[in-house]
């Protein structure tokens, strides 16, 4: 969405679904140790982790990686017709890294992992072009989503390892309500798992658009997340597996409000239940499940800093007050990487 410029539960009973959240084997986190890996003049809203390398996509046309093993810093800049794109989406397969820009024109680049070559593989010149997130299901098939054009989300698909991308026609996608769009807050307005994908929306409506068959067909589910104004809605989603998912967001213009800004599903996104009402964080730009936690443990970053829950989102503990972290991803079940305004940091969670 264009206006983002910088961007459990105590036992719940869901009678409609037999899936249950099982307790994790590990102890809960008590604190964190944070060290800064890289400081620079960039704004990072999209990262991914491959082996020892932390790849990032940033503003001013910048992309690159930090190597945890060698401590090497690699950075390059892409320019297109005097434009330095603002990259807010990043994805990978076995052969390449992909970075995608917001704004017009929408530019999607394939980047060699050794940094030797960049190739423009998709361009959208529509005046409303604004891509929000991108991921791969597997080595050949990937998906990216952008704000609505002609009444539906702009969804593009690749089936040849990212060499070419095709737009799904609007007649094959659910209709968008007037004033509904997605947020390019942390490359997590779109999530994929096995053959499934989920797109989250905000603005006048806060809904979930999901596919069980890699984009061939789509369904829509309502959520109880705050909605109705331009900067309200769902800003980020994560799925622990095909059933357990969590969404966060709120009101970007009233970031302290901590009601109707977080919700849980245990049936793959068909229904959602508000959780942690009037407690924990306000506006959040990214949420992630802790690996190997059985879907019980979560972290978020955003206006209220780094927050952690050990009970499916019912209660939250603040581990850092840093408001300038926009995105976070786990390396393993006790270490994560976060990035945002002018920095990339490593977070070690203490048990």
N, C-alpha and C positions, 0 to 999 in steps of 0.2 A: 504494500500500500504506500502511495507516494508520500504521505505526510509523516512517515517515520523517518526522521532526518538523521538520527543517531541510532538513531537506533543504530490402621488408617484408620488408620481408622479403627477405631474401636469397632468391634465386630459389626459389619454391615450385612444385611440380609437382602439378597436379590433373588426373589422367588422365580424370576423368569430364566435364570441361568444356573446350571449345576456347577459351573467352574468356580473353584475356590482358590483364594490366595493362601499359599502355604508358607509357614514361617521359614526364614532363612537359617542357615546353619551357623553363620558368623555372628559375632558380637556387634553391637551398635557402635557408631563413632562417637567419640567424646570431644574431639578437638581437631584442629588442622595445623599443618606446617606449610607455609606458603613461601615459595621463592620465585623471583622474577627471572625469566629466561631471556627475554628480549624486550627492549624499549626502543621505540622509533616513532616517527611521525606518521602513524597510520591508524585507521579505524577498522577493526576486524570483527565481522559478524558471522564468519563461516570458517570452521576448521575441520580437519579430519586427521586421523592418526593411522599411519601405516608403518608397522615395525617401529623403528626408532625415530621416524620422521613425523613432525607435526607440520602438516601443510596448512596454509592459510590463504584466504582471499580477502582483499582489503580495498579501500578506496584509493583514489589517485592512480588507478591502473596497476596497483601492486599485488603481487602474489609471490609465494615462495615457501620455504620450510625452515624449521629449526631441527637439527639432528641431536637427539638426546644423548647419543653415544659419543659422537665426536665434538659436539657443541658447535658444529658448523652452522653459520647463518647464510642462507641463500635467498636472494631477492631479485626479482626482475620486474620490469614495468611494461605494460602493453599500452600502446596508443593507437587510436583508429581515427584517421581524418582529423587530427589535432585534438581529439577527445581522449582524455584519460578516464576510462570507464570506472564506475564504482562497482566492484565485485562483492556480492553478498551471498552467492551460492557457490558451493564446491562439492565435487563428487569424484569418484575414482572407479576404475576397473583394473585389471591386471596390467594393462599396457600404458595407461595414461591418467593424468589428472585433468578435470574439467572445471573451468571457472566461468561464471555467468554474471552479467551486469544487470543493474536496475536502470530504469529510465529508457528513453528513446535515443538511439536505436538499442534494442535488446541484443546483446552480443554474447555468444557462447563459444568459448575457445577450448580446443584440445591441446594439452600441454604435455610434452614428453617429460618423463620422470627425471631425466638427467638435465632438464632445462634447456636442451639444445634446440628445441623447435616449438613454436606455437602456431596453431592453424585455426582459423575461423571456420566453424562447422555449422553455425546457424546464426541468422540475423533476422530480426523483426523490426521493420521500419514504421510500424503503425504508431500513430501519435499517442496511443494509450499503452504502448508496450511497457511493462514493468514486471520483471520476473522476480519471484520471491524465494524459491527453493528448488533443489535438484538432488536426486539420489539415483543409484543403480540397484536393481534387483539382483543382478548377476553380472557376469563378464560382458554380456552382449546387450542386455535390456536395461534401459534407464528411462527416467521420467523427470520432467521439470514442470513447474506450475507458475503462472503469472496472473496478474490482476485481470478482471473480466474485460473482454472485448466482444461486442455484439451479443451480450446477454449470457455469457458463460465464461468460466475460467479459461485462460489460455494454457492448455495442457499439451506439451509436446513429448513425443516418445521416440526412442531409438531402439532398433533391433539389430544393429550391426556394429556394436561396440563403440557407439558414439560418433561414428564417421558421418552419419546423416541423421536428421531429426525430422519428424513429420508431426504436424499439428492435428489433434483430434477435432473433427468437425463439431460444431455446437449442437447439432441434432443428436449426437451421441453422448452428450454431457447434460447433467442437470442444469436447470435455469438458475441464475443468480438473481437475488432480490436487488432492487435499486439501492445503491449505497453499501452493498456488501462486497468485500474484497478479502485479500490475504495480507499479512504483514511480513515484510522482509527483515525480521528482527534478529534471526539467528540461524537461518537455513533449516528451521524446524517447523515451518508451516506445512511441511510435507514429510511424511514418514513412510517407509516401506518395510515389509516383513514378509518373507517367503513370496507368495503371489499377490499379496495384499498391498494396498497403499491407502493412506488417509490424508486428506487435505483439510486444514482448519481455516475458518473464516472469521472475520470481524467486521466492525462497522455497524450497519443497521441490523444485521443478523450475525449470530455466532453459532455456526453449524459445523457438522462433520460430513465431508463428502468421501465416500469410501468405495473401493473396488476390491473384489475378491479374485479377479482374473486379469491382473496387470493392465487395467484400463479399458478392457473390452466393454464392460458394463459398470454402471455406477449407481449407488444409493445415497440418500441424504438422511442425516439424523439431526434433530434439534438438540441443543444443549442449554443448560440453565445459566451459562456464563453471562455476565453483564453485557448488554448490547443496546443498540438504538442510537448511539452517537458515533461520529466519524472515527474517534480514537478509542473505542471500546471493543471488547471481543477477545478472541483467542489469539495469542501471539506465538504459542509454542505447544508442541505435543511430543510425547514419547510413548512407545509401546514396549513393554517388557517382553511380551510374546504376542501371539495372535489374539489374545483375549484381554489381557490386562493393559490398560492405557491410562495416561494422565494428561490433562490439559491445563495450561495456565495462561493468564493474561491480566485483564482488568481494564482500568481506564488510564491510558497513557498521560492524560492531562490532569488526572487526580491520582498520582501514583501511590499515595499513602493508603488508599481505600483497599481493605483486605477482605471484602465480602464479594461473593459471586465471581471469584477470580480463579478458582481451582476446582476441578471435578475429576472423578474417577469412573472408569468403565471396567467391567469384568466380562463383557460379552462382545468384545471386538469393536466397540464404538457404536453399537446399536442404541444403547441408552447410557445416560450419564447421571451421576449423583454429585451434588455439591458436597464439599468436605472442607474441614478446617475453617469454617465460617468465622469471620471477625477475629482471626488469630493468624500469626505468622506474617508472611510478606504481603506487600501490596502488589503493584504492577511488577511483573516478571517477564523477561524476554526469552528465557530458555529453561527447560526442565529436562532432567535426565534421571532414569532409574539407575541405581547402583547395581552393577553386574553381580550375579550370583546371590541376590538378596531375596529371591522368591517374589519379587514385585512389591516388597514392603518398604524399601528404602529409596528415597528420592533426594535430589538436590536441585536448587534453582539459583539463578543469578538474575539481577535486575536492580530496581530502585532500592530495595531493602537489603542489598548485599547478597552474600552467599548464605543460603538457608538449607537446612537439612531436616528431613523427617524420617523417623524409624517406624512409624505406624501408619503407613499408607497415605499420609498427608493430613492426618487429623491434627497433629501438633508439629511445631517447627522450632528449630533452634538456629540462631544466627551465629555463623562461624566467622564471618567477615562483614564489615560495613561498607566495603568497596562498591560504590554505585556504578563504576565504569567498566564492569564486566558484562559482556553482551551474550556470550556463548560459552558452553562448557561441554566437554566429552571425556569419558573415562578411558584410561589406558587399561586398567584392571579393576579389581574390586576394592582397592584402597588408594588409588592414585588417579587424578584427573588433570586435564589441561583446560584452562580457561583463557579467554582473550577478550579484548574490548578496545577501549580508548588508549592507544599508544603503547600497548603491552601484550605480552603473552606470559602467563604464569603457570607454575606447576603447583598442584595442591596434593599434599600427602595427608590422608585421613588417619587419625589416631584412634585406636580402639581402647 
